[in-house]
Amino acid sequence: MRCAHGGAVAAPGARPAARLAAVSGDGPRLVLFDIDGTLISTGGRAGRVLDRALERTFGRPVPSAGYRYAGKTDPQIVYELMALAGLDRATVAPRLEEALERYVAGLRETFGPGDARVLPGAAELLDLLAARADVRLGLLTGNVEPGAAVKLAAAGLERYFTLGAFGSDHEDRSRLVPVARGRAAARWGEGFAGSRTVVVGDAEADVACARAGDARAIAVASGPTPRERLAALAPDALFDSLADPGVLEAIVARDHPPGPRGRQSSVESQERG
């Protein structure tokens, strides 16, 4: 799907890069990417690694069949899966760090270069964004930080990212936008307030955390969350995958702030498309 956006109009025949630069003149964008289902897929292998880590840590089978991982932080997933296995939070909490360390060790044993699949359009979009002077790249992911590093390296995408906010920063994903902004401000000396922060993800929680952080939300239906469920949350833009050429324009556009105007623009765009 291609989203329509307002903004400055380039002269006829202008190259796309020149036109996009024209609509993003209010300062650099901080663009925060989710990992699983947005940039890469592990084909379910990471979930199986986590199951084994939890079984070794807590000594009981993990009833993960049918469990929805999308958009959740690693600590949240551990607590929820072990609750399904009959263990309450008070029992799990003292061994959470041990379980996650086992998980990351398992990821390192399982995933080498080329062992994670890059999703359509992800590498090409990151190349375009990395080349822009008005974009700063980061991560906003439920993965704990060392797990995120393993997965990105397995997909060959680690070179694009130097900072982010992770499940190891907070169990509640909705609190991660300020964490990412703080690290970006320390690195680049910019505040990235409001629509200057853009969250790109494939799950309902990605849209929700963008809203909680007063950031723009760009949803892609490239993961397990059905497109209609993402559309129901009215993100600022919605695409079938990162391969859609409209994603770049949606990221750098400055035609509206996050919130009601963004939601209305998204609905209108879907009706056109």
N, C-alpha and C positions, 0 to 999 in steps of 0.2 A: 504494500500500500504506500502511496505517496501522499505526504501531508502538505497542505498549503499553508504558507506563512506570509505575513506582510513584511514591511521593511523597505529599505531603500531599493530603488530600481536601477539596475545597471544599464549602461548604454548598450544598444543592440550589438550583438557579436562579442560582447565581453566574455572572457574566459570565466568558467565557474569559480575558480579560486579568487579572481578579482571581485566577482559579484558577491561571494560570501564574505569577503573581507569588508565589503561595503555595509553589510547589515550587522556587523558585530563591533562597532566602534566604541562601545561604552566600557571597554576594559576587557582584559583576558577572561576567558571562561575556565573554571575548574571543572573538568569532566571526569566523573567518578564511575568506573565500570564495575558491575558485578562480574563474577568469573563463571561459575558453573551455569550452563544453560544460556549464557549471554555471549561469552567469548569462546568457551571450550565445552567439550563433553568428554567425560571419562567412561562413558558407556556403562555406568553403574558400578565400575570397579572400585571407586573411592568409597562408596557405601558399603561394599563388602569388606574392604579393609577396616572400616570403622566397626562393623559388626564383630570382626575377629578381635579387635582391640578391646571392645567392651566385654566380650565373653571371657577373655583372659583376665581382665581387671576385676569383674564382678562375679565371675564363676557361674554364670547362667546364660541360657540361650537368649538371643535378642530377637524379639518378634517384629522384625522390620518389614515383613511382607505387607504391601499396601500403604506403608508410611509415606507421607509427603515431606520430602526434604526441602523443596524449593523455597528459597527466601529466608530460611532459618539460619541462625548462627550455630556453629559447632557446639558450644555449651548448651544451647537450647535443645538441640537434637539429642545430646547425651541424656539430659534430664527427661525428655519426653519418651525416648526409647526405653530407658530403664524404668520409668513409671509403668510402661506397658508390660515390662518384665516383673513388676511387682515391688520395685524398690522406690521408696519415697525420696524426696529431695535431700532430706537431712542425712540419709544413708549414702547418697551418691556424692554429695558435695565434697567430703574430705578426700575423695579419690578422683575427683574430676581432672585435676592436673595430670595425675598418673595415666588416666585413660587417654587423654589427649596427646600426651607424649608418646604413648604406644601407637596411637593412630598416626601421628606424623612419622614415626619410625617406619611404620608399615607402608606409608605412602612413598617414603624414600626407597624402600626395598622393591616396591612394585612399579614405580613410574620412572622411566629413564627418558632421554630425548626421543621425541616422536611417539610417546605412549599416550598422549592425550590428543584428541581431534580438535582442530581449530574450526569453529563454526563458520558458515558461509559469510563472507564479507568482513569478518572481524579483523584479519591482518591488514586488509586493504584500507579499512577505515582508520585503524591505528596509524598506519603509514601517513595518511592524509592529515590526521590531527597532529601527529608529532612534528610535521613539517610546518605547522602554522605558528606564527608569532603570537597569536591571540588565544592560544589554548594551552592549558597546563593539564597533564594527564595524571590521574590517580585511580585508586581502587576504593570501592566500598563493597565489602564482601562479608558473608557470614563465616568464611573460613578463618581459622586461626592463622596468624601471620606466617609461621613457617610452613603450614600446609598450603597456603596460597602460593608461596614461592615454589614449592615442589610442582604444583599443578601447572603454573605458568611456564616453568622451565621445561616441563614435559611437552608443552605445546609450542615452545620457542617464542613465547611472548613476553618473557621477563624483562627484556631490554626496554620496554616502553614505560615501565613504572618504577618510580623511586620512592613513592609514599602512598599511604592510604589509611583507611580505617577498617578494622578487622573484628571478627568474632572474639578474638582474644582481648580486644579493648572493652567490649561490653556484650553481655548476653542479649540485651535488647537492641535489635537492629535500628530501631527508631532513634536511638541516641548517637548514631555513628556519623551523621553529617557534620555536627559541630567538631567532632574529633578530626575528621579529614580536613575541614576548613582550618582548624588550628595548626595542623602540621603544614598545610600549604602556605599559610600566612608566615610561619616561621621560615620556610624555605624561600618563598618568592616575594615576601613583603606586601602581599595583597590580601584583602579581606574576603573577597569572593562572596559578598552578601547576596541574598535573594536569588534572582534568576541568573546571576553570574556563576552559580553552582548548578551543574546538571548531573542528575543521576540516571544511568542507563542500566536497565536490568530486565529480566524475563519473568519476574514473579510479582505477585500482589504486594509482598512485603517491600519490594524495591520502590514501588509507587508510594506506598504508605510512609516509608522512611524519608523519601524526598519531600512529601508534604509536611511531615513532622519537622524537617529541617529547613522549611521555607525555600526549597530548591525546586528547579524544574525537573519533571519526571518524563523520561522517554522510555517507553516500554517496547520490548521486542518479543514476539510470540515464537521464539526459537527454542524454548525450553518446554517443560512438561505442563505449564499452566496454559489452559485453553485461551485462545485469543479473545473470546467473548467475556471471559472473566476479567481479563485485563481491561477491555473496553469499558466494562461496567464501572471501573474506578476512574474513568475519564482522565487518563494521563495527558500531559501536554502534547504528546505525539505518540502514535502507535504504529509499529511496522511489523511485517511478518518476519523480517530478519535484518541483520546489519548490512546485508548485501543491497538493500534498497538505497538508491542514490540520494533519496530525500533525507536520510538519517543525518548526513553531514550538515545540511542546511538547518535541520531542526535543532541540532546541537548548538550552532553558533548564532541562531536567530535571536534578535532582541525585540521582537514585536510585542511581547506581552510578558508580564510577570507571572510567576507560578500562582496557581489558585484559580478563582472563578473564570477569569478571562482565558487562561490556558485551557481549562476544561471545556469551555464553550468552543474555542478554536478547534480542539481535538474532535468534538462532536461534529462540527460543521465540515471538517476535513473528511471524516469518515463518511458522511452523507454524500459528499461529492465523489468519493473514491469507490 
